[in-house]
Structures are given as structure tokens and as C-alpha cells.
Amino acid sequence: MRDGAKTREVAEGVVQVYLPLPMRPTIVNVYLVRAGGTWTLIDTGMNTEDSVAAFRAALADVGVAETAITRLVGTHHHIDHFGTSEPYRQLTHAEVYLHPLEAERATLMGHIGGENTEYLRQHGVPDVPPDRRLPPPSRFFGNWYAPARPDHLLGDEDDIPLGEGRSLEVVWTPGHTPGHCCLLLKPDGILFVGDHLLPKITPHVGLWPNGPENPLGDFLASHEKIQRVEARLVCPAHGAVYEDHRRRARQLIDFHRVRKLTMLDLIRRRPLTAYEVALDAFAIAADNRFQVMAGTYETLAHLELLRREGRALRAERDGVVRYEGR
Ligand SMILES: [Zn+2]
């Protein structure tokens, strides 16, 4: 193993590559899948110097020529997964695959302004002076996000032939992001799950302005759906490979059910804004603007699901939205 290279063959011709991230979680796993003389890369890591150096060292370590990578498949558009897709497309000449909803988000990322102060205010978040508001993602991430324009758009149940009898079946799993996809390597039964089914942590699921209306409902439905897939090994983007995706899917469904009930308890006592519920439900620091935003959006996803289930009411007064349990 060379300096900085961290790879592990988790199954015949399936290599897990650990790439560093400058933030938590501190590692993202990308995967190389061999079929005959060609390789498919699943996710790319973030476009930092450290990550690119680690990736190139990994290729040398495994003995993969850059041009032997002919396909690059993104599970979703997030910076730690798809951030280096354009540099790697140029490096390898691979064809890029991504779900259309993710391609849309990747393009939008460069045009999103700073925080949506009006939306936050509406959900009870106290205002801060303009210099303490969140910057636009493009300014915050800069060159770390270099997304490729996909050559192929992924659709649910698509089967991408890799050669030598191997193929990748697309399992569309919206929730964490609208076009998130898991990929099932056949006939091996190896499931690449991106952020959908992480072994130790739960991915962010938030109700964002201009996003899907019921992201937590989508996320939970995707966990029912993934349980219908037959797989013997699960390859997550963060954390170690594991077995039994069904057990983990049931745990995640249960985790959100409990969190939802905790929030229902709070809003049964008195009507509350999403921000007030978030302060109680999550260990967020009120002076950390990013945590406040993410916590409020994640809380909203739960409150909106409760409302759709008929267990909460949403009332807007003087421009502020409060939820009340029934
Ligand atoms: Zn993600």
C-alpha cells in the first residue's frame, strides 16, 4: 500500500476506497467495480487536493489505469459524493451517470443564494445580522464542488451492463435528496447505498424551500422499498461494509418514528414553531447558524409528516408558522 492510499477489496473485483473530507463525517467511501478489463467508479469524493491525491494513490495501489475507468455513477449530487466528477471525467474519459433530479440540483448549487432568511423567520428562527447569515454554497465550497454534466440519466429499475455478466440495477431511493439512487451489483448481490443506509448515522432529511413536499415520507417509503431488494453485502458511503440491509432499514424507520413521537409530545403541550421544536429535539447550538438551519429543516420534515398523518395542525399567524399536536 502506498502513502495515503487506503483501499480494501470487499468482494471479488469490488474495491472500497477511503477518501478524506475536510469536515464531518471525515471519510467518504467510493467504490471501484471491475468487469473484464474496465472499471466503474461509484461516487467521487470532494474535490480537495487531499482527496484527489488519495484517489490517485488508490488507483496506483490497486493497479487501475485511469483510462480503464469507463463509467462514473453518482448516488446523489452532494459535494462529498459528486464533487470531483468533472475532474475525474476529464482524467478518465468515463461516461457519467446521475439521476435527473440530482443533475438539476447539481446545476442549481452554483446559483443558490445565501440562506433563505424569510423561510427561516417564518419557522421561528431568530434573525441575525447579514454578516452572520449563511453564505451561498458556491462561495462556501468554491472549487471543492466540480460536478460533471451527466451523459446518461439514471431511472428507477434501469440496468446498466458493465460487461462479463455484471450489471448495476438502479434503485431510486428519494428522501435524503430527491434523486438519490442505490445501485445493486448483479449477479453478486452487492448493494451500494450512498447515504441512504448508513450503518452508524442517519443522513439529513429536511424540508427545504422549493424541495419535495414530504421528504421524510419519501425517505421512509424508500426504506420499505429497499427491503424488497435481495443483497448479501451493503456498501455505504460512510462507515464499514455490513450485511443485512433490511435490519438497518427497519432500525432507521423506527428511529424516525420515535423522533416523530417525541416531537408530537412537545407540540401537544402547546403550539410551537419548528425552530422551538428543533432546539428541544436536537442538540443544536443556537449560535451555530448551519446547525440551526439543518435542525429546523429536519424538524419540519417530521412535523409535515405528522400533519399529513392527521396528527398535527399547522397554523400561520402574523407570518409565523406553528404546529399543534392533536
Ligand atoms: Zn449526502
Residues whose N, C-alpha, C, O or C-beta is under 5 A from the ligand:
A	BS01	ZN	H78 D195
